[in-house]
Amino acid sequence: MAAEIIIIQAPCNDCGRKTDHVILKRHVTRGSDDETWWETIFDMLECRGCHFISLRRTSNFSEYENPVIEYFPPPISRREPSWIGELAMNVPIELGLPDLLTEIYSALHANNRRLATMGARTLLDVVMTDKVTDVGRFDQKLDALEKEFVTKKQREFLEAALDVGNAVSHRGHCPTAKQLDQVMDIVESILQQIYVLPNAAVELKKSTPPRKKSTK
């Protein structure tokens, strides 16, 4: 008799959303004493769409109100931008910006929000120093950056992102997931504007057929 196929909903890192998964294998351990009991269930999962394999651990304990569910690898909270390869080609290799950005996303996936925010602050500092040199404090770097690379409104966005990083680094602040997502929106936007879009515009101009001159 064929084994029963169990299908559940679970996050898939390849699909980038919750999908149907098949439980390939299940292992259960249980224990108890005079007053409490516990149970740990390990499920090996396969996405029915892309066939990505993951592991789910469900921990039940008599003192818990609800089971604790963890996934390995952890669900991706935010994907790396599609242009990260172009970023790597357009920045000086000694800056290490693509590697730093990847480390920030690793911290995001592990829900290490303080680490991710401090990494974002460091990345913005590296970008500003690269473009305007080390002219002093963050506000002085922003002044210099605004003169040539960003608008006044974008400078306000950068100030907001840096303020969050400063609060984390110096005051133990922990941003919410939504706030960190907003910081990453600002970080990605400035990276794309300064390092990716200029070359993209040049390539577009080269590949666009010129307007035909009027014969009149």
VOPAGU-2260 file (C-alpha; in pm, 1 decimal, decimal comma):
REM VOPAGU-2260
SITE   aa  ch    i         X         Y         Z
SITE  MET   A    0       0,0       0,0       0,0
SITE  ALA   A    1     139,7     337,3    -104,7
SITE  ALA   A    2     233,2     578,1     173,5
SITE  GLU   A    3      -7,6     866,4     230,6
SITE  ILE   A    4     102,4    1190,4      63,7
SITE  ILE   A    5      84,0    1480,5     308,5
SITE  ILE   A    6      71,2    1829,1     155,4
SITE  ILE   A    7     118,7    2146,3     361,3
SITE  GLN   A    8     169,0    2517,5     296,6
SITE  ALA   A    9     522,1    2641,3     368,3
SITE  PRO   A   10     751,6    2926,5     256,3
SITE  CYS   A   11     970,4    2849,3     -45,6
SITE  ASN   A   12    1290,0    3050,9     -90,6
SITE  ASP   A   13    1312,0    2976,2    -463,1
SITE  CYS   A   14     948,7    3066,8    -538,3
SITE  GLY   A   15     961,6    3362,0    -297,4
SITE  ARG   A   16     622,6    3286,1    -138,6
SITE  LYS   A   17     423,4    3019,0      41,4
SITE  THR   A   18     355,3    2716,1    -178,6
SITE  ASP   A   19     229,3    2360,2    -149,4
SITE  HIS   A   20     495,8    2126,0      -9,6
SITE  VAL   A   21     510,3    1749,4      18,0
SITE  ILE   A   22     643,6    1598,0     339,9
SITE  LEU   A   23     915,1    1359,6     219,7
SITE  LYS   A   24    1024,3    1233,9     560,0
SITE  ARG   A   25     913,7    1285,8     920,0
SITE  HIS   A   26    1104,6    1218,7    1242,2
SITE  VAL   A   27     942,3    1262,8    1583,3
SITE  THR   A   28    1098,4    1262,1    1929,1
SITE  ARG   A   29     894,5    1279,3    2249,9
SITE  GLY   A   30     961,5    1297,6    2619,2
SITE  SER   A   31     793,2    1370,6    2950,0
SITE  ASP   A   32     839,2    1384,5    3322,1
SITE  ASP   A   33     596,5    1402,0    3612,2
SITE  GLU   A   34     465,4    1746,9    3523,1
SITE  THR   A   35     553,8    1830,5    3160,6
SITE  TRP   A   36     579,9    1676,2    2816,3
SITE  TRP   A   37     752,6    1777,5    2494,7
SITE  GLU   A   38     761,1    1678,0    2131,7
SITE  THR   A   39     987,6    1775,0    1841,7
SITE  ILE   A   40     886,5    1699,0    1483,5
SITE  PHE   A   41    1132,9    1726,9    1194,6
SITE  ASP   A   42     977,8    1734,3     845,0
SITE  MET   A   43    1179,7    1724,9     523,0
SITE  LEU   A   44     979,1    1928,5     272,4
SITE  GLU   A   45     979,1    1954,4    -106,8
SITE  CYS   A   46     812,5    2243,4    -289,1
SITE  ARG   A   47     564,4    2106,4    -543,0
SITE  GLY   A   48     646,0    2390,4    -779,5
SITE  CYS   A   49    1026,6    2426,0    -796,2
SITE  HIS   A   50    1125,1    2116,3    -588,7
SITE  PHE   A   51    1332,3    2322,2    -343,5
SITE  ILE   A   52    1414,1    2111,7     -34,8
SITE  SER   A   53    1389,1    2251,8     319,0
SITE  LEU   A   54    1353,9    2132,0     676,7
SITE  ARG   A   55    1079,8    2228,5     920,6
SITE  ARG   A   56    1112,2    2183,4    1296,7
SITE  THR   A   57     795,7    2196,2    1507,0
SITE  SER   A   58     847,0    2214,2    1883,4
SITE  ASN   A   59     555,3    2136,7    2113,0
SITE  PHE   A   60     580,4    2178,2    2488,8
SITE  SER   A   61     313,4    2144,0    2752,6
SITE  GLU   A   62     392,5    2493,2    2879,5
SITE  TYR   A   63     367,6    2653,6    2532,2
SITE  GLU   A   64      41,3    2808,9    2419,4
SITE  ASN   A   65     126,2    2735,8    2054,6
SITE  PRO   A   66     388,8    2523,3    1877,4
SITE  VAL   A   67     715,6    2690,3    1773,8
SITE  ILE   A   68     785,8    2639,0    1402,2
SITE  GLU   A   69    1126,5    2701,4    1242,7
SITE  TYR   A   70    1249,5    2650,5     885,6
SITE  PHE   A   71    1599,5    2566,2     765,4
SITE  PRO   A   72    1717,9    2754,0     569,6
SITE  PRO   A   73    1515,9    3042,6     717,8
SITE  PRO   A   74    1257,9    3200,5     484,4
SITE  ILE   A   75    1406,3    3481,7     276,5
SITE  SER   A   76    1257,2    3808,3     398,9
SITE  ARG   A   77    1388,3    4021,3     112,1
SITE  ARG   A   78    1555,4    3916,4    -210,6
SITE  GLU   A   79    1880,8    4066,4    -329,8
SITE  PRO   A   80    1823,5    4318,0    -611,4
SITE  SER   A   81    1838,6    4182,2    -964,4
SITE  TRP   A   82    2116,4    4430,8   -1050,0
SITE  ILE   A   83    2366,7    4317,3    -785,4
SITE  GLY   A   84    2581,2    4162,9   -1061,4
SITE  GLU   A   85    2593,9    4496,3   -1243,6
SITE  LEU   A   86    2684,8    4666,3    -916,7
SITE  ALA   A   87    2983,1    4433,6    -882,0
SITE  MET   A   88    3103,2    4532,6   -1230,7
SITE  ASN   A   89    3060,5    4906,5   -1177,4
SITE  VAL   A   90    3225,3    4969,5    -838,7
SITE  PRO   A   91    3593,8    4957,8    -743,2
SITE  ILE   A   92    3663,7    4605,1    -619,0
SITE  GLU   A   93    3842,6    4732,8    -307,8
SITE  LEU   A   94    3516,8    4885,1    -178,6
SITE  GLY   A   95    3365,1    4539,6    -133,0
SITE  LEU   A   96    3011,5    4675,9    -175,7
SITE  PRO   A   97    2854,3    4360,8    -330,8
SITE  ASP   A   98    2997,0    4143,1     -51,9
SITE  LEU   A   99    2879,8    4388,3     213,7
SITE  LEU   A  100    2532,2    4397,4      59,6
SITE  THR   A  101    2519,6    4015,8      57,4
SITE  GLU   A  102    2615,6    4009,3     426,7
SITE  ILE   A  103    2335,7    4255,3     502,8
SITE  TYR   A  104    2085,7    4027,5     330,2
SITE  SER   A  105    2217,4    3727,9     524,4
SITE  ALA   A  106    2146,6    3919,6     846,1
SITE  LEU   A  107    1798,0    4004,2     715,6
SITE  HIS   A  108    1719,9    3639,8     642,1
SITE  ALA   A  109    1824,3    3544,8     996,0
SITE  ASN   A  110    1606,7    3827,4    1137,3
SITE  ASN   A  111    1917,2    3994,2    1285,4
SITE  ARG   A  112    1768,3    4339,8    1241,0
SITE  ARG   A  113    2028,8    4533,1    1438,1
SITE  LEU   A  114    2316,0    4373,3    1246,2
SITE  ALA   A  115    2144,9    4439,6     912,9
SITE  THR   A  116    2083,2    4804,4    1005,4
SITE  MET   A  117    2442,2    4860,3    1117,1
SITE  GLY   A  118    2556,5    4700,4     792,6
SITE  ALA   A  119    2333,4    4936,4     594,2
SITE  ARG   A  120    2478,2    5233,7     781,5
SITE  THR   A  121    2831,3    5114,3     705,3
SITE  LEU   A  122    2745,1    5063,2     339,4
SITE  LEU   A  123    2609,0    5417,8     304,6
SITE  ASP   A  124    2923,1    5553,3     469,6
SITE  VAL   A  125    3139,4    5360,5     220,1
SITE  VAL   A  126    2935,0    5496,1     -71,5
SITE  MET   A  127    2960,1    5856,6      47,6
SITE  THR   A  128    3333,9    5829,4     114,9
SITE  ASP   A  129    3386,6    5679,1    -230,3
SITE  LYS   A  130    3204,0    5963,0    -401,6
SITE  VAL   A  131    3299,3    6270,0    -194,7
SITE  THR   A  132    3605,3    6140,4      -0,5
SITE  ASP   A  133    3627,4    6142,4     377,6
SITE  VAL   A  134    3531,4    6504,7     432,8
SITE  GLY   A  135    3427,8    6457,6     795,1
SITE  ARG   A  136    3102,2    6380,3     972,2
SITE  PHE   A  137    2796,5    6221,5     809,2
SITE  ASP   A  138    2626,0    6559,9     771,3
SITE  GLN   A  139    2933,7    6699,8     593,1
SITE  LYS   A  140    2943,1    6400,8     359,1
SITE  LEU   A  141    2573,3    6445,2     286,5
SITE  ASP   A  142    2633,4    6813,6     207,1
SITE  ALA   A  143    2900,7    6717,4     -44,2
SITE  LEU   A  144    2689,7    6434,2    -188,3
SITE  GLU   A  145    2392,8    6666,3    -239,2
SITE  LYS   A  146    2600,9    6907,6    -446,3
SITE  GLU   A  147    2669,7    6648,2    -716,6
SITE  PHE   A  148    2492,1    6313,6    -679,4
SITE  VAL   A  149    2154,6    6340,5    -502,5
SITE  THR   A  150    1861,2    6578,7    -472,7
SITE  LYS   A  151    1759,7    6754,6    -153,7
SITE  LYS   A  152    1474,3    6506,3    -106,7
SITE  GLN   A  153    1706,4    6209,6    -151,5
SITE  ARG   A  154    1941,1    6361,8     103,1
SITE  GLU   A  155    1649,6    6361,1     349,8
SITE  PHE   A  156    1592,5    5991,3     278,6
SITE  LEU   A  157    1959,7    5916,9     342,1
SITE  GLU   A  158    1953,7    6113,9     666,9
SITE  ALA   A  159    1653,9    5910,0     783,7
SITE  ALA   A  160    1830,4    5579,8     705,3
SITE  LEU   A  161    2152,7    5692,1     873,3
SITE  ASP   A  162    1960,6    5809,6    1182,2
SITE  VAL   A  163    1819,0    5458,5    1224,5
SITE  GLY   A  164    2171,4    5315,1    1196,0
SITE  ASN   A  165    2302,5    5562,1    1451,4
SITE  ALA   A  166    2021,6    5475,1    1693,8
SITE  VAL   A  167    2105,2    5105,9    1661,2
SITE  SER   A  168    2481,0    5155,8    1697,2
SITE  HIS   A  169    2476,2    5402,0    1985,1
SITE  ARG   A  170    2141,4    5363,9    2165,3
SITE  GLY   A  171    2055,2    4995,4    2135,8
SITE  HIS   A  172    1751,1    5065,6    1916,7
SITE  CYS   A  173    1597,8    4769,7    1728,9
SITE  PRO   A  174    1395,2    4871,8    1421,8
SITE  THR   A  175    1079,5    4687,5    1325,6
SITE  ALA   A  176    1080,9    4467,1    1016,5
SITE  LYS   A  177     886,7    4737,2     829,4
SITE  GLN   A  178    1131,2    5010,6     930,6
SITE  LEU   A  179    1428,3    4800,6     822,7
SITE  ASP   A  180    1256,1    4729,5     492,6
SITE  GLN   A  181    1225,9    5106,0     441,1
SITE  VAL   A  182    1596,1    5150,3     520,1
SITE  MET   A  183    1678,9    4887,6     257,4
SITE  ASP   A  184    1455,9    5064,1       3,1
SITE  ILE   A  185    1668,7    5375,9      52,0
SITE  VAL   A  186    1997,7    5183,2      40,7
SITE  GLU   A  187    1906,7    4996,8    -277,8
SITE  SER   A  188    1778,5    5315,1    -440,7
SITE  ILE   A  189    2101,7    5508,1    -383,1
SITE  LEU   A  190    2321,6    5217,8    -493,2
SITE  GLN   A  191    2126,8    5176,6    -813,8
SITE  GLN   A  192    2122,2    5548,7    -887,8
SITE  ILE   A  193    2493,7    5606,2    -829,7
SITE  TYR   A  194    2652,4    5285,8    -958,3
SITE  VAL   A  195    2409,5    5103,6   -1188,4
SITE  LEU   A  196    2183,5    5345,4   -1376,4
SITE  PRO   A  197    2458,8    5569,0   -1525,7
SITE  ASN   A  198    2607,6    5276,1   -1719,0
SITE  ALA   A  199    2260,6    5149,3   -1806,8
SITE  ALA   A  200    2173,9    5489,2   -1956,2
SITE  VAL   A  201    2493,7    5487,8   -2163,9
SITE  GLU   A  202    2418,6    5139,2   -2298,8
SITE  LEU   A  203    2060,3    5236,0   -2379,2
SITE  LYS   A  204    2176,2    5540,8   -2569,6
SITE  LYS   A  205    2422,4    5332,9   -2771,5
SITE  SER   A  206    2163,3    5071,6   -2864,2
SITE  THR   A  207    1878,1    5309,9   -2951,2
SITE  PRO   A  208    1847,7    5384,8   -3326,5
SITE  PRO   A  209    1892,0    5754,7   -3399,7
SITE  ARG   A  210    1596,0    5958,6   -3515,5
SITE  LYS   A  211    1583,8    5983,1   -3890,1
SITE  LYS   A  212    1644,0    6329,3   -4028,3
SITE  SER   A  213    1360,8    6485,2   -4221,1
SITE  THR   A  214    1412,4    6492,5   -4597,5
SITE  LYS   A  215    1204,1    6809,0   -4634,0
